[in-house]
Amino acid sequence: MRHLLPDSSSHAVRLVKRWSLLFGVLSTLTLFTGCRNIGANNNASLVSSDKVVRSAYGTLEELFQTEIINIGLEQLGYTPLTGSELEYDVIHQAIGRNYLDYTSVHWYPLHRDFFEQNGGHEKLKRLESVVENALQGYLIDKNTATENNINGLPDLQDPEIAKLFDTDGNGKANLIGCPHGWACRGVIESHLDGHNLRDTVEQDSHDYNASMAKVIKRYEAGEPVLYFTWTPLWVSSVLEPDQDVVWLDVPPLGPEENASIVDGKNLGFEINHIHILASRDFLKDNSDAARWFELVNIPIMDVSLQNQRMRDGENSPEAIRRHAEEWVRDNQGTFDGWLEDAKRNLAK
C-alpha cells in the first residue's frame, strides 16, 4: 500500500535500513533460539527449536496484548521470544518466510496487502481477532475547527486553511501521519491524491510518538493541530475527541469505500479488527497454540486503559509485562477456560 519511488535516493536508504533491521533480527533469533538453516538452492528457511515461539509487534503499545498471549503460551509449555518493535511490513515478511511464528498486530483489512504479498493463505493464517473495532482517522483541535468552519479533510484544499497547520514554514499543512512501512501511510497518501490536497498538505512520516508529543505541546500552547491517530491508543485520552479535538469527515473516494462512521462523519478508514497472524507451518505443528490463538480476545477499552498507564510513565517492558499479568488475574476464569480448551485440542 505504500507509494514507492524507485528513483529516490532517500527511499533507497530507507530500504537498506529496513532490510538491515530485518536481517539483524533474524541473526538474533538464530542465536537465541538455536535455529538451523535448511533448504536448497540458497532458499533457506529457519526452523525454531522445540517449543520456542517467536513474535514481534509494531509499537510498544502493542506489547501488552502480545504479553497476554505469551503468558498463555508459557502455561502451555512454550518458550515465547518477543522481539523488539519492527515495521509492520517487515513483520509480515518475516512470518511469511518462517523467521517469526506469529504476531498479534495484524490489522484487517488495513494489512491485507501485506498478507497477500507475503504468501497469502498458502503460507499465512489470519486467526480470530484479539482486539475488535479499532478506529482510525484525522483530527484537529476543536477551537480551530469552530473558528474556521472546518468540517472535513477537503477543507484543507484552501491554502489559507492549510497554512493554519503549517509547522515548518513552507506554506503547507503538516499532517502527522504514519512512518514508512505502516500500511496507514499508503491510505493517507491516497487521500491526499484523491482529495486534491498535494498543493496544500504534506504527510509527516517521522517517529509517531515523538511527533505526537510535539502536537500535544502545540495544543497546550493554544496552537492549531492536525494529526492522524487510531484506537486503541493513549492519544485519545490526552486529546479527547469532541472535547479537545474533532474528527474530520473524509468523503468516500469510491462506492467500494466502507469507512467508519462517527458522529455522522466518514473517517476515511475502514473499521479494523486486530488479529493474530501466524505461519501455517507453525500452526500445523502446534495444534494447542493454534487453538489458543483462536480464543484470546481482549476488550479494546482494556488496551486503551493500559496504554494510558504507559503514557503516565509505566512504559518499560517490565511494567507492561506486569500489566499483562494483572489482566490475566482480573480475568482468570475466562483465561483458564481458554487454556483448558487449547489443551483439549492438543489431546485430539
PEBEL-V239019 format. One line per field, one symbol per residue. ss: DSSP state (H for helix, E for strand, C for the rest). phi: phi as a letter, one per 40 degrees, with the letter a starting at -180 (. if undefined). psi: psi as a letter, one per 40 degrees, with the letter a starting at -180 (. if undefined). A space follows every 10 residues. Layout:
ss->???
phi->???
psi->???
This chain:
ss->CCCCCCCCHH HHHHHHHHHH HHHHHHHHHH HHHCCEEECC CCCCEEECCC CEEEEEECCH HHHHHHHHHH HHHHHCCCEE EEEEECCHHH HHHHHHCCCC CEEEEEEECC CHHHHHHCCH HHHEEEEEEE EEEECEEEEE EHHHHHHHCC CEHHHHHCHH HHHCCCCCCC CCEEEECCCC CCHHHHHHHH HHHHCCCCCC EEEECCCHHH HHHHHHHHHH CCCCCEEEEE CCCCHHHHCC ECCCEEECEC CCCCCCCCEE EECCEEEEEE CEEEEEEEEH HHHHHCHHHH HHHHHCCCCH HHHHHHHHHH HCCCCCHHHH HHHHHHHHHH CHHHHHHHHH HHHHHHHC
phi->.cccbdcccc cccccccccc cccccccccc ccbgcbcbhb fgccbcbccd gcbbbaacbd cccdcccccc ccccccgcbc bccccbcccc dcccccbgcb caabbccbcd cccdcccbhf ccbbbccccc bbgcbaibbb cccccccbfc bbdcccccdc ccccbcbbgc gbccccbbcc gbcccccccc ccccbfbccb bbccbcdccc ccccdccccc cgccbaacaa bcacdcccbc dgbcbbcccb ddcacccbcc bbfgbccgbc cbbcbcbbcc cccccbcccc cdccccabdc cccccccccc cchcbcdccc ccdccccccc bdccdccccc cccccccc
psi->eihigdehdd dddddddddd dddddddddd deefiihiii fegiihhiih ehhhiiidid eedddddddd ddddeeeigh hhiahiiddd ddddddefdi diiefhhhed edddddefea eddihhaihd hifhiiaiii iddddddefh didededhdd ddddeheeee eihhhhbiii ehdddddddd ddddefedee iihhfahddd dddddddddd eeiiihiiai ihiddeedgh heddiiihhg hieieehgii hhfehheehi hiihihhihd ddddegdddd dddddhhhhd dddddddddd deegeidddd ddddddddde fddddddddd dddddde.
